[in-house]
Each structure stands twice: as C-alpha cells, then as structure tokens.
C-alpha cells in the first residue's frame, strides 16, 4: 500500500535493534555476570526477577510519557540512556555498580515496546496495519535469532564485555537513525 516504503525502512531499523538485543539474551548476560564477577545462580535469579519487574513497569510508564513527549521521542530518549547504562556496565569495576546500571537499564529499556507498536499503527493506514505489524515483526525475530551465536563466540574468545558494548552501540545507532529518519513523519495523533 501507500506506506510500503516507510514500513520497509522501519522493518530494517527494527531488525538492527532486535539483532542488538539478541546479542544480550538473559542467559548470556547471566554467563557474563558469573564469569566477570562470580555472581551466584541464586543471585542472578533475584537480579532478573527485579529487572523483569522494572521492565514491566517501564512498559506501563511508556504511555503517560509518550502523551507528554510523543511516541518517537519516548522510543529514542528512553532507549539511548538505557544503552549508555549497558555500555557503562561493561566497564564497571564492581558487581554492585554493574547491577545498579543494569537495573536502571531495565527501568528504561522497554518503553520503546508499546510505543513502537503504537507508532507503526499511527503512521500507516488502517487497512495496512495487519501487514505492517507482520512485516516489521518477522524480520525482528529473524535478526534476534542470529545474534546469540555471535555473542557466544565473543564470550568464548574471552572478550567478556564485547556483547554489552556491541549491543549498546548498535542500539544507540538504531535510535539515532530512527530519530533522523522519522522525526518529520507525524503519527495520526499529532506530535511524534
């Protein structure tokens, strides 16, 4: 339909984000925490419990924030600090600081999930929405599936912080590209 070019561009950008996220699935992050700091499995479980709660809260907080600053701005300006926290965690000298940075990341990192869906739906015609949803979701899934193999290889080579840094840098690149590419594309509701 009329939005094909926009949806294709979004699908490519969303794939970069998904690939970056796939570099740091929870199992690999757990392995990194164990290898880097000797974190116990029990403590890792507790950490991921709290991180999961913060991520859920992050998604709930996205709606009121997006009403104030717009969908696109919510996606970008919560995601970038989240990625900075991730990169900083890779270089953190202590377990406590690392966990604090990763928890802060969790509190911010998922605000783009509901706003991403809402943004896509708001810039395509109603008739295109089902196809746009599929066309942006399937490449994300494929890209995310490829990344853990690369992370495992980097960890296996002893480059322990590389997956965190790569994930953060790719996500920041995605966010800046998204902002530059779509800052003038207005959703139906008004401001982006």
N, C-alpha and C positions, 0 to 999 in steps of 0.2 A: 504494500500500500504506500501511501504518501510519506510515511515515516521510516521507510526501509533503511535509508542511509543513516539516519540518526540511530536507529536500533542496532544496526551493524557496528557503528562506531562504539556505542555503549557496550555491546557484547564483547568487543575486543578489549576495551578498557576493563570491564568487569572480569575478564579472563586473567588479565595481569594481576588484579587484586586477589583473585582466587588462587592463582599459582603461588603468589607470595604467601598467602595464608596457609597453603599446603606445605610450605617449607617448615612450618612450625606447628604441626598437629600436636595434640596434648601428649601423645606417647613419646614423641621426640623431645618435647620440652621437658618431660619428666626425666628422660635419659640424660639430657643436658644438665639438669639440676643435680642429678645423682653423680654424674661424672665430675662436674665442676665444683660442687660444694659438699658432696657426700650426703645429700638430703635423703632421709629415710623414706621408704614407700608410704608409711603411715602419714608422715608429714606432707608428702606430696599429695596424698588423697585429701587431706584437710585443706591444703592450699587450693586445689582445684575445686573443692566444694565452695569456698569463699569466692574464688574467681568466677565460678559459674553463677553464683548469686549476683555478683556485681555486673556480669554480662547481661543477665536478665533485667536487672534494674536499668542498665544502660539502654536497652531497647525500649523500656517503658518511658524513660526520660526523653527519648528522641522526639516524641510527638509534641509536647509543650515547647521544647526548644525549637523545633522546626517551624512552629507557628510564629515564633519571635524572629528567627533569623533566616528562615527559608529552608527548603529541602536540601538544595545543593550545598548551601553553606554548612548545614548540620552535618552532612556527609563528610565534607572536606575538613572542616575546622574542629571536628572531634577526632577524626581519623589521624590527622598529622601529629597531634600531641601523643596519641596512643602509640604511633610508630616511633616517635622520639624516645618514649619510655622503653620500648623494646630494644632499640639500639643502645641506649644507656645501660640497660640491664646486661647486655653482652659484655660490657666493660666494668661493671660494678665489682668492687673489691670484696664485698661481703654478702652473705646469704640474706641477711635482714634487708639490706638496701635493695638487693635484686628482687626479693619477694614483694617489697613495697612498690617498686617500679612496675612489676608485672601485675599487681593488683590494681594500681592506678590505670594501667593499660586496659585491664578488663572493665573498669568503670567507664571507659570511653569507647572502646573498640567496636562495640556492637550497635552504636547509634546509627550507623550507616545502613543497617539491615532493613529496618522498616522504611526508612526514608528513601533508600534506593528503590524499593518496590513502588512506593508512592510516587517517586519522581518519574519512573518509567511510565507508570499508568497515566500520569498527568501530562506527558508530552506526546502521547500517541492518541489516535482517535479511538473511541470505544470499540469499534469493530476490529481494530488491530491489537487490542490488549491481550487476548489469549496467545496469539502468535508471538507478540513481543515478549511476553513472560517466558515462553518456551525458548525463544531464540536467544534470550540473554542468560537463561539458567543453564542450558545444556553445555555451552562452552565453558562456563564457570566450573561445572562438575568435572569436565574433562581436564581442564587446566589444574585443578586442585589435586586430581588423581596422579598427575605426573610428578609433582614436586617432592613428595616424601622420599622418593628414591634418591634424588639429588641431595637432600638433607642428610640422609643416612650415609651417603658416600662422603660428604664433607665431615660429618662426625667421625666416620671410620678413619679418615685421614688425620684426625687429631685437630681439626680446625673447629674447635668447640663453639666458638661464638659466631662463626660464619653464617649459619642458618638464621640467627636472630638479626644480624646486621643486614643480610640479603633481604630478608622478609621486610624489615623496616624501610630500607632504601627503596625497594620495589613498590611498597605501599605508598610512600611519600611521592614517588614518581607518578603513580597512578592518580593520587589525589590532585596533584598539581596539573596533570594532563586533563583530568576531568573538569577541574575548575576553568582552565583556559579554554577548553573545547566547548563547554556548555554554559558558561556564565551569562551568555546572552539568550539562551534558549529558555523561555519562560514557561513554567507549568501553567495549566489552566487556572490555578488558584491565584496567580499574581507573581509575587517575588520568588526568585529561585534561591 
